[in-house]
């Protein structure tokens, strides 16, 4: 993929080396996505971007198109985590003994609305506690449905992308 990017001279050890200019990733590319049919794809447990690209396009090297469309800069931290990986992530972030510690309080009928702690409301069931694990699970769930370029349009997108990154 990077061989299509323009190069720039980078100073290293008192000499210049030509490197791919990966920062050319312009907003123009995002605007051009309107010309392509984007579909919603639900990531399965344990699927990584390469798996999705293989499933959709029969080419795992097109994983970058999925990352680009979804503004995923860090595929390790910004990608949907499998249930096992999520639990390990929560253990590392909060500590092994704090998975079920209260992260925040929410309305019982909508866990996306955070509220301030109130012992009376808690006793009356007007608010409920969300644990660290539940909170991270909700954050992770938001990453499961992504946008992808329709397989019938992927080749057209690749041509357009190549034209857009040329300087």
N, C-alpha and C positions, 0 to 999 in steps of 0.2 A: 504494500500500500504506500509506504513512504517514498518509494522511488518516483511517484507521480508528483510529489511536492516540489516546489521550487527550492533551490539550495541557497545558503548564505555562507559567507566566510566567517568562521569562528576561530578566535585567537586561543591557541593552546600551546603552552611550552614554547613561547617565542616563535611560533609558526602558525600559519592559517590552515584550517581544515574545512573542507566543504561539508556541511551537514544539512539535513532536511529541515526546512523551516516549518515545523509542526504548528507554530503559532498562527499560521495563516488561516486557521480554522475560522472562517469569517461568518458573520451573521447572514451574509448573502446566501450561504448554503442553507441555513434554516429557512429563509424566505422561499427558497426554491422548492422546499418540501411540499408547499401548497400544490405544486404541479403533479404530485404523486399520490397515489391512493394509500393512505395510512390506515392500518388495521390495528385493532387491539389484540394483544397476545397475552395470555396468562402464563407466567413462568411456572413450571412444575418444580416440585421440591428437588433440589440438587442440581437443577439446570444452570449452566453458565452461559455467557454470551456466545461462545463457540458452538455449544449444543443447539441453541436457538437458531443460529445462522445455518447450521447443518440441516436442521429439521425443516426450515423454511426455504432455504436457497440451495441446499445440497452442497454447501461450500462453507466450512467453518472459518475460513479466512475473511469472510464478510462480517465477522462479529463487530467490527468497527462501525458498520452502518447502524447497527442496533444501538451501540453506545452513543453515536452521534445524534440520532433521532431523539434519544431520551435524555440528552445532556448529562450523560454519565461520564464524569471525569475520572473518578476512582472506582474501577470495577470491583475492588475488594470491599470497600465500605459503602458504595452507593448502589450495589446490586442486591436483589432479593436473596435472603439467606435461607438455607434449608433449616428445618426445625432443630436438627442436631447442632448445626453451626451457630444458630441464633442462641441456643441455650449456653453454649461455650462463650459466645460474645458477651452475653449478660453476666455470666460468672466473672469474666475478665474485667468488665467495666465496673460492676458494683461489688464484687466479692462473692465467693461461693455461698456464703451464708445469708446473702441479702437478696436472693431472687424474689422472695415473696414479701419483702419490706415495701411499705407504701411509698410509691413514687409521687402520687398526687391524688386528688379527689375529683370525681366527676358526677354528673347527673346519671341516675340509674338507667334511663332510657336512651342516653346518648354519651358513650364513653369518649367522644371527641370534644366535649365541652368541659373544660377544667373549671373547678370552682374552689373557693377558699374553704379551708377546714372549719367546720362548725359542729361541735359535739352534739348539740340538740338535733340538727339536721341529720347527722350521722345516726343517732339513736332512733330517729323517726324513719330512717330509710330514704330520706330525701337526697342524700348523697352517698356515694360508695367509694371505697378505696380502690385504686388501681396500683398493682404491684409493679416493681421494676420490670419483671418478666412480661407482664401484660402490656405495659407501656411500650417496651421495645418490640413486642409482637404486633401492636397496632402500627407502629412506625414502619416495621418490616412489611406488613400487609399492603401499605401504600405503594410499595415498590414492585408488587407482584404483577400488576397489570401494566403493560408497557405498550408503546406504539411501535409498529414495525412497518417497513415499506412492503407493500403487497408483492409477493413473489413475481407476479406478472409484470411489475414495474421496476424490478431491481436493476436490470441491465440498463434501462433508460436512465435511472438515477446515477449509476456508475459513470455513464458517459457525461451526464450533466456535471457531476462532481469533478471529473477530470477537467472539464472546460472551465469551471469556476476557480479551481486552484492555480491554474496557469496565470502567471503574471505577465 
